[in-house]
């Protein structure tokens, strides 16, 4: 009897591990919202508006790839207005997730970039709106002198996320 219980528990453990390792944990048609990427660069190397440019590249890539409806930025801003929050309040990721939920998204893409010296690092993550759990995270590094490399990194990251 004890051996049978051990066998059953072992099978349950293997099944659990396999179910976690295979496939996505979200529906194929899950609605996605993309937030402008945060500038994590020390002010010496700051690049204004680069976060919007990188997130726009992610949006464009996801649109071309298809399969997931996207929330327009205007809907995120409308949800922000509805919650009567200022732009400083959206620095908190839990507030951003509430905005995503209000706008109908079940997944959100967050990101940040950091430029130091001759390198730019881009970190992008896909987050479940309901639980706040990071589903997948990707990072890319490129030369700071190559704007097309930054955009290519954002495109590759988006393709890897979904």
C-alpha positions in Angstrom: 0.0 0.0 0.0 2.8 2.4 0.9 4.6 1.7 -2.5 1.3 2.4 -4.3 1.0 5.8 -2.6 4.6 6.7 -3.4 3.9 5.7 -7.1 0.8 7.8 -7.2 2.5 10.8 -5.6 5.4 10.4 -8.1 3.0 10.3 -11.0 1.2 13.4 -9.7 4.5 15.3 -9.3 5.6 14.4 -12.9 2.2 15.4 -14.3 2.4 18.7 -12.5 5.9 19.4 -13.7 5.0 18.5 -17.3 1.9 20.7 -17.2 4.0 23.7 -16.0 6.7 23.2 -18.6 4.5 22.8 -21.7 2.4 25.2 -23.5 1.3 28.7 -22.5 -0.7 29.5 -19.3 -3.0 31.9 -21.1 -5.5 31.6 -23.9 -4.2 32.1 -27.5 -6.6 35.0 -28.0 -5.8 36.8 -24.7 -6.1 40.6 -24.9 -2.7 42.3 -24.5 -1.9 45.9 -23.4 1.6 47.3 -23.8 2.8 50.0 -21.4 5.5 52.5 -22.4 8.9 51.3 -21.3 10.6 52.8 -18.3 13.8 54.7 -18.7 16.2 53.2 -16.1 19.2 55.1 -17.4 21.2 57.4 -15.2 20.5 61.0 -16.3 23.9 61.4 -17.9 22.9 59.0 -20.7 19.1 59.6 -20.8 17.2 59.3 -24.1 13.8 61.1 -23.9 10.9 59.4 -25.6 12.8 56.2 -26.2 10.4 54.2 -24.0 7.5 55.1 -26.2 9.4 54.3 -29.4 10.5 50.8 -28.0 7.0 50.0 -26.8 5.6 51.1 -30.2 7.9 48.6 -31.9 6.6 45.8 -29.6 3.0 46.8 -30.4 3.7 46.8 -34.2 5.4 43.4 -33.9 2.5 41.9 -31.9 0.0 43.3 -34.5 1.9 41.7 -37.3 2.2 38.4 -35.5 -1.6 38.4 -34.8 -3.5 36.0 -32.5 -3.8 38.5 -29.7 -6.1 41.5 -29.7 -4.2 44.6 -28.4 -5.5 47.4 -26.2 -5.0 50.9 -27.7 -3.0 53.4 -25.6 -6.1 55.7 -25.6 -8.0 53.0 -23.7 -5.2 52.8 -21.1 -5.3 56.6 -20.7 -9.1 56.5 -20.4 -8.8 53.9 -17.6 -6.2 56.1 -16.0 -8.7 59.0 -16.1 -11.5 56.8 -14.8 -9.4 55.8 -11.8 -8.7 59.5 -11.3 -5.0 58.9 -11.0 -2.1 61.2 -12.0 0.8 60.0 -14.0 3.0 59.6 -10.9 0.6 57.0 -9.6 1.2 54.7 -12.5 4.8 54.2 -11.5 3.4 51.4 -9.3 3.0 48.1 -11.3 -0.1 47.1 -9.3 -1.8 50.3 -10.5 -0.7 49.6 -14.0 -2.3 46.1 -13.8 -5.5 47.6 -12.5 -5.5 49.9 -15.6 -4.9 46.9 -17.8 -7.8 45.1 -16.2 -10.1 48.1 -16.6 -9.2 48.3 -20.3 -10.1 44.7 -20.8 -6.5 43.3 -21.0 -5.7 39.9 -19.5 -2.0 40.3 -20.3 0.3 43.3 -20.0 3.8 43.9 -21.4 6.1 46.0 -19.3 9.6 47.0 -20.1 12.5 49.1 -19.2 15.7 50.1 -20.9 19.1 51.3 -19.6 21.8 53.0 -21.5 25.3 53.0 -20.0 28.4 53.7 -22.1 28.1 52.0 -25.4 25.5 49.5 -24.5 21.7 49.5 -24.2 19.9 46.8 -22.2 16.2 46.2 -22.9 14.2 44.1 -20.4 10.6 43.1 -21.4 8.2 41.0 -19.4 4.7 39.6 -20.0 2.5 39.7 -16.9 -0.8 38.1 -16.1 -3.2 41.0 -15.2 -5.3 38.9 -12.7 -2.5 37.5 -10.6 0.4 39.9 -11.3 2.6 36.9 -12.1 5.4 37.3 -14.6 4.7 34.7 -17.3 7.9 35.4 -19.3 10.8 37.8 -19.3 13.2 38.6 -22.1 16.3 40.9 -22.2 18.3 42.1 -25.2 21.5 44.1 -25.4 22.7 46.2 -28.3 25.1 49.0 -29.1 24.0 52.5 -28.2 25.0 53.8 -31.6 22.5 51.6 -33.4 18.9 52.8 -33.2 17.9 50.1 -35.6 19.5 47.6 -33.2 17.3 48.9 -30.4 14.2 48.5 -32.5 15.3 45.0 -33.6 15.8 44.1 -30.0 12.3 45.2 -29.1 10.9 43.3 -32.0 12.8 40.1 -31.0 11.7 40.5 -27.4 8.0 40.8 -28.5 8.3 37.7 -30.7 9.8 35.7 -27.8 7.1 36.8 -25.4 4.0 35.5 -27.2 
